[in-house]
Amino acid sequence: MKKRWVFREDHQPERAEKLAVELNVANELSSLLCARNADSFAKARQFFRPAFDQLHDPFLMNDMLLAVERIKSAIEMDEKILIYGDYDVDGTTAVSVVYSFIKSIYERVQYYIPDRYLEGYGISTIGIDWAKEQGITLIIALDCGIKSIEHIQYASSILIDFIIADHHVPGATLPAAIAVLDPKREDSTYPFKELSGCGIGYKLVTALVTHLKLATLPTGLYLDMVAISIAADVVEVCDENRILAYYGLKQLNEKPCSGLKALIKSAGLNSEITFNEVLFQLGPRINAAGRMKKATLVVKLLTGKDPEEAKTLSNQINVCNADRKLKDAAMSEQAFELLKKTPDWEKKNSTILYQDDWHKGVVGIVASRIIEKHYRPTIILTSSDGKASGSARSVSGFNIYAAIESCQHLLEQFGGHEFAAGLTLNVDKIDEFRLEFEKVVTASMHEDGFIRDLLIDHLIEPTILNGKFTRILFQFAPFGPGNHQPVFMSKNLKCHGSPLLIAGKHLKFQLRIDDKTEYTCLGFNMEEHFPDLKAQKSFDLCYSVENNSWNGDTSIQLLIKDLKITTH
């Protein structure tokens, strides 16, 4: 895929130079700190040493006091409480955190995850009716519910109260719940807007600890699950998300809950777990249960205490993940073939594909796969209960939620955020929606179309990647939106020796820096460059720097973002 190489704007070059002297670090590193608003010695120290006392007071969140008072009242009145959450990683981890905590202090609590295929996303009438049958009088909804106005009204009519703890963008009207915890509500007084759904669940737990005058939560408790939600839901890794992620990864590596310990083992992870491992190994496994079977498997795994049961459940989730991979590969191939049969598909600015027998649990993944090959805002739809239902994925700089919202008169239901969304519409409305959505996308797109920008932090000589530089660089982790992994560019390089082609598509070669130093370079799906590198042509390289652990040895590895053959 063609990429446009763009250098990030350096807003504070003079400040970066001064900070480099104060910290005794390379100017490239101080510039990275300034870009993250860590532009003083004190701020840099705080950035590199996240601390719990930097977290915001949970009671700054609108309705938090109302929420904890209602939960306290339910406990005192011996009411039944239901913890209700979405079936994805964020929802299941959120339910696991809040359920685990309340269960530790109060017995009459249950959890509920809606069935993706019978109930769909969010609060369902089926779920509310089930709660009524169980004698539930208070439901705490996590990672969903912010637009469930009619469902909340219905629950109220049958004497069930709701607390909403969501992080999605609200509609014009908030649901009439006892409390609505959402930093994205228009009147929000909370200092940070980008918590995950599980992160909001964790803030609710910390508020309960204070309000019920309980002992302080043990350091790291539940944060392994919070970190997984932050990585998998791709929320910004800055402000308190960075603190929660930092300590959550620490917990994940040192003392994860028994369920995650079993899942880590079944995934074959035996080195330090980073956000990459969460994003590409643990997150997809957790999601697979809700996609292919029942997401309650995940909550059972994450809230259980028995190691043997955890092993059994993690193996079941692995089977779900293997099944998901097979359907993902088959559907992605079918979708791309269908795309190529669409008239003028290469000239269109959006992609909307529909096939009635596609697996609903995999449509979001397929949308991402299509974008990898054809970089356009993409929606993949399938048939569900007589409707067309599916998932949308965006490209850089384009708010797909806002675009879908512009077409809401054609939809039955929709929800999501800037980068990803879900929607449902009548099948006979698909063609009209396709035309309308294309108009909205075309009106909103960049002048030069949708080309993936590769943002480069600095042009450097690879010789700068010495021990001190990389030690400090790795302390910028965990990486994610709001704290991107730094990307460097080096010019006029040649590979040392012969390059390798792994599995026929992945590029691997050695880059010799001096007589003593060689770095392994790895580029996924870059087979087109193999002949030129084999011919020893020179190239410019964009890459990130990573630690590579193998058989107990750790070395620096350059992960290739893009490569351009040069003539000089």
Number of C-alpha atoms within 10 A of each C-alpha: 12 11 14 11 14 11 16 13 11 14 11 12 14 11 14 24 17 15 24 21 12 12 15 10 15 17 17 19 23 26 25 21 22 20 19 17 12 19 21 19 13 9 15 18 12 13 21 15 11 18 15 12 8 11 16 15 13 19 19 14 21 19 18 22 18 16 24 22 16 18 21 15 12 16 18 10 9 12 16 19 28 24 22 31 31 28 31 26 30 29 28 32 32 32 34 27 27 24 24 20 20 19 15 10 11 15 12 15 20 18 22 22 26 22 21 20 17 11 15 16 22 25 25 18 14 13 18 22 15 13 23 16 9 13 14 21 19 24 25 25 29 31 30 24 30 29 23 20 16 13 20 25 17 15 21 16 10 12 13 20 22 27 27 29 29 29 26 23 18 20 14 9 10 16 22 19 23 16 22 24 27 28 25 18 22 12 9 16 14 18 13 16 15 21 29 28 32 34 30 25 28 25 23 22 22 18 19 22 16 15 14 12 9 11 8 9 13 7 11 20 18 27 26 26 30 32 32 27 28 29 29 23 20 14 17 21 25 22 20 21 22 24 22 28 28 25 21 24 25 19 20 24 17 13 14 22 22 20 25 23 19 22 25 21 13 16 15 9 13 13 13 13 17 17 22 15 17 21 18 12 18 24 21 22 25 30 26 28 26 26 25 22 16 20 27 20 18 31 25 17 26 28 21 17 13 11 15 12 16 24 20 16 21 28 17 15 28 20 16 22 21 14 14 22 16 10 19 21 15 12 21 19 15 14 23 17 11 14 19 11 10 13 9 9 14 13 7 14 21 23 23 21 18 20 15 15 11 21 20 21 23 23 27 21 20 27 27 23 21 22 18 13 11 20 22 26 28 25 29 28 29 22 20 20 9 11 17 23 27 27 26 27 27 23 21 14 14 19 18 25 22 15 19 24 16 13 15 15 11 17 18 13 15 19 22 20 17 18 17 22 20 22 23 21 23 15 18 10 13 18 11 12 21 16 12 16 23 19 15 18 20 14 11 14 13 12 8 6 12 19 16 17 15 17 19 19 23 19 15 13 13 17 10 13 16 11 10 11 14 16 12 14 18 15 12 18 19 21 22 18 12 15 19 18 19 19 20 23 22 15 17 14 19 20 21 17 13 14 21 18 19 14 9 10 16 17 22 22 21 19 20 18 16 9 6 6 10 15 19 17 21 21 21 15 15 19 17 11 20 19 11 13 21 16 12 16 17 18 20 15 21 23 22 16 20 16 16 14 14 10 7 8 8 11 12 18 20 21 19 21 20 19 16 13 16 12 8 8
